[in-house]
């Protein structure tokens, strides 16, 4: 019987990545599990610049798509970044809370219809997060903290956030979010990584197979704001209850597909809200698979319909639909939809939620 091999030690390395236009130096933290997986994270936006994992052919593959430099993120925001205070869209950039009306910047206009998107003009994706490395068992971890003051981007209450990224020996990237506030405020946090399991800048994701554990989705209007109903996916291009390729119906003659220029829709996950359950399985043609697990009620599937051709990444230029975002979160416009699960965080309460991006070993 062979002697048991010692476990590799997890490692976190730190180096300077770049400088913002105002002179702020941005550091990069690289989490390594000692088995080939590496997660590169920037202080700017809590952004994942790359996620390298072992591929079926034995190579190490970066499966996250995004810019190569800080200048790239200033021009093309959200790639791999933490999103808040409220991810996704808010209709007309307006909501009411405890009898008071709030007006936000309308920084997006699908179909020519303005809305507030991803926390505002300077959302959490454009903030400098404080990062501290630590180890938990065999996991390499960093804790990212941010304080969002009362009135930040128009939102009420002082919000304190702590997010932990952990890279496990099982090639899982675990994200744990915690948030507290001193006044009632809407909070909907997510991570906006784009995945291409063939590798960053290795063509589009139309040949990827997707399985989503969701029998319902939230149809939208031309402004990509949910209509308020939870519609069955059966018989529609949104039925991924059995695995099929993203490209099969991405350009189908369907009003919902037309509104999103492809998929940009929230799926109502089958598992109970607050319970960690599988949300989806994404599989590349060579069998490389990603499982997404979350305790959130929804997952936005966005097929990179507006990823530009030629954006410079660490591995080469992008193409349209060169990555798919699998954003675990609450439903879009929940703050204006009483029938949707609430996103209002109350003083004295602690928002805690977990999402895991798992790469099962063969």
C-alpha positions as CSV (number, residue, x, y, z in Angstrom):
1,X,0.0,0.0,0.0
2,X,1.4,3.4,-1.0
3,X,2.1,5.9,1.7
4,X,-0.5,8.7,1.8
5,X,0.7,11.7,0.0
6,X,0.8,14.9,2.1
7,X,-1.7,17.5,1.2
8,X,-0.4,20.6,-0.5
9,X,-0.5,23.8,1.6
10,X,-2.9,26.6,0.4
11,X,-1.1,29.8,-0.5
12,X,-2.1,33.4,-0.9
13,X,0.3,35.7,-2.8
14,X,0.1,39.5,-3.0
15,X,1.5,41.8,-5.6
16,X,0.8,45.2,-7.2
17,X,-1.5,45.0,-10.2
18,X,-1.8,48.5,-11.4
19,X,-2.8,52.1,-10.7
20,X,-6.1,53.9,-11.1
21,X,-6.3,57.3,-12.8
22,X,-6.4,59.0,-9.4
23,X,-3.1,57.4,-8.4
24,X,-4.6,54.7,-6.2
25,X,-2.4,51.5,-6.2
26,X,-4.4,48.3,-6.7
27,X,-3.1,45.1,-5.3
28,X,-3.8,41.6,-6.7
29,X,-4.3,38.6,-4.4
30,X,-3.8,35.1,-5.8
31,X,-5.3,32.2,-3.9
32,X,-3.7,28.8,-4.7
33,X,-4.9,25.4,-3.4
34,X,-1.6,23.7,-4.2
35,X,-3.4,21.4,-6.7
36,X,-3.3,23.6,-9.8
37,X,-6.3,25.9,-9.0
38,X,-5.7,29.6,-8.7
39,X,-8.0,32.5,-8.1
40,X,-6.7,36.0,-8.9
41,X,-8.6,38.8,-7.1
42,X,-8.2,42.6,-7.3
43,X,-8.9,45.1,-4.5
44,X,-10.8,47.2,-7.2
45,X,-14.3,45.9,-7.2
46,X,-13.4,42.6,-5.5
47,X,-12.8,41.6,-9.0
48,X,-11.8,38.1,-10.1
49,X,-9.3,38.6,-12.9
50,X,-8.8,34.9,-13.6
51,X,-9.9,31.5,-12.2
52,X,-7.5,28.7,-13.3
53,X,-8.6,25.1,-12.7
54,X,-7.4,21.7,-14.0
55,X,-9.1,20.8,-17.3
56,X,-10.0,17.2,-18.5
57,X,-6.9,17.1,-20.7
58,X,-4.6,17.8,-17.7
59,X,-3.9,21.4,-18.5
60,X,-4.6,24.4,-16.3
61,X,-7.4,26.5,-17.8
62,X,-8.5,30.1,-17.0
63,X,-12.3,29.8,-17.2
64,X,-13.2,33.5,-16.4
65,X,-13.5,36.1,-19.1
66,X,-12.5,39.7,-18.4
67,X,-10.2,42.6,-19.2
68,X,-6.4,42.3,-18.8
69,X,-5.8,45.7,-17.2
70,X,-7.4,48.2,-14.9
71,X,-8.0,50.5,-17.9
72,X,-10.0,47.7,-19.4
73,X,-12.4,47.6,-16.4
74,X,-12.9,51.3,-16.4
75,X,-14.0,50.9,-20.0
76,X,-15.9,47.6,-19.6
77,X,-17.2,47.4,-16.0
78,X,-18.7,44.4,-14.1
79,X,-16.5,41.6,-15.5
80,X,-15.8,39.3,-12.5
81,X,-16.7,42.0,-9.9
82,X,-18.8,42.2,-6.8
83,X,-22.2,43.9,-7.5
84,X,-24.2,46.1,-5.2
85,X,-25.8,47.8,-3.3
86,X,-28.6,46.3,-5.5
87,X,-27.6,44.1,-8.3
88,X,-29.7,43.8,-11.5
89,X,-32.3,46.4,-12.5
90,X,-34.7,48.8,-10.7
91,X,-37.5,50.2,-12.8
92,X,-37.2,53.9,-13.6
93,X,-34.4,54.1,-10.9
94,X,-37.1,54.7,-8.3
95,X,-38.5,52.9,-5.2
96,X,-40.3,53.8,-2.0
97,X,-39.4,52.7,1.5
98,X,-41.3,53.5,4.7
99,X,-43.3,56.2,2.9
100,X,-40.2,57.9,1.4
101,X,-39.4,58.0,-2.3
102,X,-35.9,57.4,-3.5
103,X,-34.5,58.3,-6.9
104,X,-31.4,56.7,-8.3
105,X,-29.2,57.3,-11.3
106,X,-30.6,55.6,-14.4
107,X,-27.4,54.2,-15.9
108,X,-28.9,51.6,-18.3
109,X,-31.7,51.8,-20.8
110,X,-32.6,48.4,-22.5
111,X,-35.1,49.0,-25.3
112,X,-34.7,52.8,-24.6
113,X,-36.4,52.4,-21.2
114,X,-34.2,53.8,-18.4
115,X,-33.5,51.9,-15.2
116,X,-30.9,51.7,-12.4
117,X,-28.4,48.9,-13.0
118,X,-26.0,47.1,-10.6
119,X,-25.9,49.7,-7.8
120,X,-25.5,52.9,-9.8
121,X,-22.9,54.8,-11.6
122,X,-20.3,54.0,-8.9
123,X,-21.4,50.6,-7.7
124,X,-19.5,48.2,-5.5
125,X,-17.7,47.0,-8.7
126,X,-16.0,50.4,-8.8
127,X,-15.0,50.6,-5.1
128,X,-11.8,49.8,-3.5
129,X,-12.3,46.9,-1.1
130,X,-10.1,46.2,1.9
131,X,-8.6,42.7,1.7
132,X,-7.1,40.5,4.3
133,X,-5.8,37.0,3.6
134,X,-6.3,34.0,6.0
135,X,-6.5,30.2,6.0
136,X,-9.4,28.1,7.2
137,X,-8.4,24.4,7.3
138,X,-7.1,23.6,3.8
139,X,-8.9,26.6,2.2
140,X,-7.0,29.6,1.0
141,X,-9.2,32.6,1.8
142,X,-9.5,36.4,1.7
143,X,-11.9,38.6,3.5
144,X,-13.1,41.7,1.5
145,X,-14.7,44.5,3.5
146,X,-16.4,47.7,2.4
147,X,-18.4,50.4,4.1
148,X,-21.1,52.1,1.9
149,X,-22.2,55.3,3.6
150,X,-25.8,56.6,3.9
151,X,-26.8,58.2,0.6
152,X,-24.2,56.2,-1.4
153,X,-25.6,56.2,-5.0
154,X,-28.9,57.3,-3.5
155,X,-29.5,54.4,-1.1
156,X,-30.4,54.9,2.5
157,X,-28.5,53.7,5.6
158,X,-24.8,53.0,6.4
159,X,-24.1,49.5,5.0
160,X,-21.2,47.4,6.2
161,X,-20.1,44.4,4.0
162,X,-17.8,41.5,4.5
163,X,-17.3,39.0,1.7
164,X,-15.1,35.9,1.9
165,X,-13.7,34.2,-1.1
166,X,-12.4,30.7,-0.4
167,X,-10.6,28.4,-2.7
168,X,-10.9,24.8,-1.6
169,X,-8.8,21.6,-2.4
170,X,-11.9,20.4,-4.3
171,X,-11.5,23.3,-6.8
172,X,-14.5,25.1,-5.4
173,X,-14.7,28.9,-5.3
174,X,-17.0,29.7,-2.3
175,X,-18.4,33.2,-1.8
176,X,-19.9,34.1,1.6
177,X,-21.6,37.5,1.9
178,X,-22.5,39.3,5.1
179,X,-24.1,42.7,5.4
180,X,-25.5,44.9,8.2
181,X,-27.1,48.3,8.2
182,X,-28.2,51.1,10.6
183,X,-31.4,51.9,8.6
184,X,-33.7,49.9,6.4
185,X,-32.2,49.6,2.9
186,X,-32.5,47.3,-0.2
187,X,-29.6,44.9,-0.6
188,X,-29.1,42.4,-3.5
189,X,-25.5,41.3,-3.8
190,X,-24.0,39.1,-6.5
191,X,-20.8,38.2,-8.4
192,X,-20.6,39.0,-12.1
193,X,-18.0,36.5,-13.3
194,X,-18.4,35.5,-17.0
195,X,-17.5,31.8,-17.6
196,X,-16.2,30.1,-20.7
197,X,-15.2,26.6,-19.8
198,X,-13.2,26.2,-23.0
199,X,-11.0,29.0,-21.7
200,X,-10.9,32.7,-21.7
201,X,-11.0,34.2,-25.2
202,X,-11.6,30.7,-26.7
203,X,-14.6,31.6,-28.8
204,X,-18.3,31.8,-27.8
205,X,-20.2,29.8,-25.3
206,X,-23.0,28.6,-27.6
207,X,-21.7,25.1,-27.6
208,X,-21.9,24.9,-23.8
209,X,-24.6,22.7,-22.4
210,X,-26.7,24.1,-19.5
211,X,-28.9,22.5,-17.0
212,X,-30.9,24.8,-14.7
213,X,-32.8,23.6,-11.7
214,X,-35.7,26.0,-12.3
215,X,-39.2,25.2,-13.5
216,X,-40.1,28.9,-13.7
217,X,-38.6,32.2,-14.7
218,X,-39.5,35.9,-14.5
219,X,-40.6,37.2,-17.9
220,X,-39.7,40.9,-18.6
221,X,-40.8,43.9,-20.5
222,X,-38.8,45.6,-23.2
223,X,-36.8,47.3,-20.5
224,X,-35.8,43.9,-19.0
225,X,-37.9,44.7,-15.9
226,X,-39.9,41.7,-14.6
227,X,-43.7,41.7,-15.3
228,X,-44.3,40.3,-11.8
229,X,-45.3,36.7,-12.7
230,X,-43.4,33.5,-12.3
231,X,-44.0,31.8,-15.6
232,X,-43.3,28.1,-16.4
233,X,-40.3,27.4,-18.6
234,X,-41.9,24.4,-20.2
235,X,-42.4,24.8,-23.9
236,X,-40.3,27.9,-24.1
237,X,-36.6,28.7,-25.0
238,X,-36.1,29.0,-21.2
239,X,-36.5,25.3,-20.5
240,X,-33.2,24.0,-19.3
241,X,-34.7,21.4,-16.9
242,X,-32.9,18.9,-19.1
243,X,-29.4,19.8,-20.5
244,X,-29.2,21.5,-23.9
245,X,-26.8,23.9,-25.5
246,X,-27.1,27.6,-25.0
247,X,-27.0,28.1,-28.7
248,X,-30.1,26.0,-29.5
249,X,-32.7,28.7,-28.9
250,X,-30.6,31.8,-28.2
251,X,-31.8,33.5,-31.4
252,X,-35.3,31.9,-31.4
253,X,-38.3,33.9,-32.7
254,X,-39.5,34.7,-29.2
255,X,-40.4,38.1,-27.7
256,X,-38.5,37.4,-24.5
257,X,-35.4,36.4,-26.4
258,X,-35.7,39.5,-28.5
259,X,-35.9,41.8,-25.5
260,X,-32.7,40.4,-24.1
261,X,-30.9,39.9,-27.5
262,X,-30.5,36.4,-26.2
263,X,-30.7,35.2,-22.6
264,X,-30.7,37.9,-19.9
265,X,-33.3,36.5,-17.6
266,X,-33.8,35.5,-14.0
267,X,-34.6,31.8,-13.2
268,X,-36.7,31.0,-10.1
269,X,-34.7,28.2,-8.5
270,X,-36.5,25.1,-7.4
271,X,-34.8,24.8,-4.0
272,X,-36.2,26.7,-0.9
273,X,-34.9,30.2,-0.4
274,X,-32.2,30.2,2.2
275,X,-31.2,26.6,1.7
276,X,-28.0,25.8,-0.2
277,X,-29.0,23.9,-3.3
278,X,-27.8,23.3,-6.8
279,X,-28.7,26.0,-9.3
280,X,-27.2,24.8,-12.5
281,X,-24.6,22.7,-14.3
282,X,-22.6,24.2,-17.2
283,X,-20.6,21.8,-19.4
284,X,-18.1,22.5,-22.2
285,X,-17.8,20.2,-25.2
286,X,-14.8,18.4,-23.8
287,X,-16.7,17.6,-20.6
288,X,-15.4,20.2,-18.3
289,X,-18.2,21.0,-15.9
290,X,-19.1,23.8,-13.5
291,X,-21.8,23.4,-10.8
292,X,-23.3,26.5,-9.2
293,X,-24.8,26.1,-5.7
294,X,-26.5,28.8,-3.8
295,X,-29.0,29.6,-1.1
296,X,-30.4,32.5,-3.2
297,X,-33.9,32.3,-4.7
298,X,-32.8,33.3,-8.2
299,X,-30.1,33.2,-10.8
300,X,-29.7,35.6,-13.7
301,X,-28.4,33.9,-16.8
302,X,-26.7,36.4,-19.2
303,X,-25.1,35.0,-22.3
304,X,-22.8,37.9,-22.9
305,X,-24.9,39.3,-25.7
306,X,-23.1,42.6,-25.5
307,X,-19.6,41.4,-24.8
308,X,-17.6,43.4,-27.4
309,X,-15.5,41.8,-30.1
310,X,-11.8,42.5,-29.5
311,X,-11.8,43.3,-25.8
312,X,-8.3,42.5,-24.6
313,X,-8.1,39.7,-22.0
314,X,-5.1,37.9,-20.4
315,X,-5.5,35.2,-23.1
316,X,-6.5,37.2,-26.2
317,X,-9.5,39.1,-27.7
318,X,-13.1,38.4,-26.9
319,X,-16.0,37.7,-29.2
320,X,-19.7,38.4,-28.7
321,X,-21.2,35.8,-26.4
322,X,-17.7,34.8,-25.3
323,X,-18.9,34.2,-21.7
324,X,-22.0,33.4,-19.7
325,X,-22.7,35.1,-16.3
326,X,-24.5,32.9,-13.8
327,X,-25.5,35.5,-11.2
328,X,-27.0,34.1,-8.0
329,X,-29.3,36.8,-6.5
330,X,-32.8,37.9,-5.7
331,X,-35.1,38.8,-8.6
332,X,-34.7,42.0,-10.6
333,X,-36.8,45.0,-9.4
334,X,-37.7,43.2,-6.2
335,X,-37.8,46.5,-4.3
336,X,-40.9,47.4,-6.5
337,X,-42.5,44.0,-6.6
338,X,-44.2,43.0,-3.3
339,X,-44.9,39.5,-4.5
340,X,-41.1,38.8,-4.9
341,X,-38.9,37.8,-2.0
342,X,-37.9,40.9,-0.1
343,X,-34.5,42.5,-0.4
344,X,-35.0,45.0,2.5
345,X,-32.3,44.6,5.2
346,X,-33.3,45.8,8.6
347,X,-31.1,47.3,11.4
348,X,-30.1,44.5,13.8
349,X,-30.4,41.8,11.2
350,X,-27.5,40.2,9.4
351,X,-27.7,39.3,5.7
352,X,-25.8,36.0,5.2
353,X,-25.7,34.2,1.9
354,X,-23.4,31.7,0.2
355,X,-22.7,30.8,-3.4
356,X,-20.3,28.1,-4.6
357,X,-18.8,27.6,-8.1
358,X,-17.7,24.0,-8.0
359,X,-15.5,22.2,-10.5
360,X,-16.0,18.5,-9.7
361,X,-12.9,16.4,-10.2
362,X,-13.1,13.6,-12.8
